[in-house]
Amino acid sequence: MTAPNELRLLPWSGLEGKPCYLSTDDRRGYMSRLADNIEAVQLGTAAELLEQAAATLDDQDAGPEDLRRLAKELAGALRDVLRVATSRGHLLVVSEPHTS
């Protein structure tokens, strides 16, 4: 089983927004693949939202409600992308060969 310092941060939250972690030695297992797929969707959604943000900000007719909705969606996407980056950064550190 995975050592405690090698838990994978999953791309979703548990109860009360608390982080969820996966402990497994199988990076090709069902839960690892599910997490990989959800991360890919979250990153794709963030990229699409970034394009939408540029269009909305260029739209002279965009009102306060449009901008408020955009800010809320961007904040959610940023939260997801930050979680993916944290998880993947941790995986990189854990999987790097130790040089002594």
C-alpha positions as CSV (number, residue, x, y, z in Angstrom):
1,M,0.0,0.0,0.0
2,T,1.1,3.6,-0.6
3,A,3.1,5.3,2.1
4,P,1.2,8.1,3.9
5,N,3.4,10.8,2.3
6,E,2.5,9.4,-1.2
7,L,-1.3,9.8,-1.1
8,R,-2.8,11.2,-4.2
9,L,-4.9,14.2,-3.9
10,L,-8.1,13.5,-5.8
11,P,-9.7,16.1,-8.1
12,W,-12.9,16.2,-6.0
13,S,-13.8,17.2,-2.4
14,G,-15.4,15.2,0.3
15,L,-17.8,16.3,2.9
16,E,-17.6,20.0,3.9
17,G,-15.2,20.6,1.1
18,K,-12.4,18.5,2.7
19,P,-9.8,17.0,0.4
20,C,-10.0,13.4,-0.7
21,Y,-6.9,11.2,-1.1
22,L,-6.2,7.9,-2.8
23,S,-3.9,5.3,-1.3
24,T,-2.9,2.7,-3.9
25,D,0.2,1.2,-5.6
26,D,-1.7,0.8,-8.8
27,R,-1.6,4.0,-10.9
28,R,-3.6,2.1,-13.6
29,G,-6.3,1.1,-11.2
30,Y,-10.0,2.1,-11.6
31,M,-9.8,5.0,-9.1
32,S,-6.5,6.3,-10.5
33,R,-7.9,6.3,-14.0
34,L,-11.2,7.9,-12.8
35,A,-9.1,10.7,-11.2
36,D,-7.0,11.1,-14.3
37,N,-10.2,11.4,-16.5
38,I,-11.8,13.9,-14.1
39,E,-8.6,16.0,-14.0
40,A,-8.6,16.0,-17.8
41,V,-12.2,17.2,-17.9
42,Q,-11.5,19.9,-15.3
43,L,-8.5,21.2,-17.3
44,G,-10.5,21.2,-20.5
45,T,-13.3,23.1,-18.9
46,A,-10.9,25.7,-17.5
47,A,-9.4,26.2,-21.0
48,E,-12.8,26.7,-22.5
49,L,-13.8,29.0,-19.7
50,L,-10.7,31.1,-20.3
51,E,-11.7,31.6,-24.0
52,Q,-15.2,32.5,-22.8
53,A,-13.8,35.0,-20.3
54,A,-11.8,36.7,-23.0
55,A,-15.0,37.0,-25.2
56,T,-17.1,38.3,-22.3
57,L,-14.5,40.9,-21.2
58,D,-14.3,42.1,-24.8
59,D,-18.1,42.4,-25.0
60,Q,-19.1,46.0,-24.4
61,D,-22.7,44.8,-23.7
62,A,-21.7,42.4,-20.9
63,G,-23.5,43.5,-17.7
64,P,-22.7,43.1,-14.1
65,E,-24.6,39.8,-13.9
66,D,-22.5,38.4,-16.8
67,L,-19.3,39.5,-15.1
68,R,-20.4,38.1,-11.7
69,R,-21.3,34.7,-13.3
70,L,-18.0,34.7,-15.1
71,A,-16.0,35.5,-11.9
72,K,-17.8,32.7,-10.1
73,E,-17.1,30.2,-12.9
74,L,-13.5,31.3,-13.1
75,A,-13.0,30.9,-9.3
76,G,-14.4,27.4,-9.5
77,A,-12.1,26.5,-12.4
78,L,-9.1,28.0,-10.7
79,R,-9.9,25.9,-7.6
80,D,-10.0,22.8,-9.7
81,V,-6.9,23.6,-11.7
82,L,-5.0,24.4,-8.5
83,R,-6.0,21.1,-7.0
84,V,-4.8,19.3,-10.2
85,A,-1.5,21.1,-10.1
86,T,-1.0,20.4,-6.4
87,S,-1.8,16.7,-7.0
88,R,0.4,16.4,-10.1
89,G,3.2,18.3,-8.5
90,H,3.1,16.0,-5.5
91,L,3.1,13.0,-7.8
92,L,6.2,14.4,-9.7
93,V,8.1,14.8,-6.4
94,V,7.2,11.3,-5.2
95,S,8.1,9.6,-8.5
96,E,11.4,11.4,-9.1
97,P,14.4,9.2,-8.5
98,H,16.3,10.0,-5.4
99,T,19.8,11.3,-6.0
100,S,22.2,11.3,-3.2
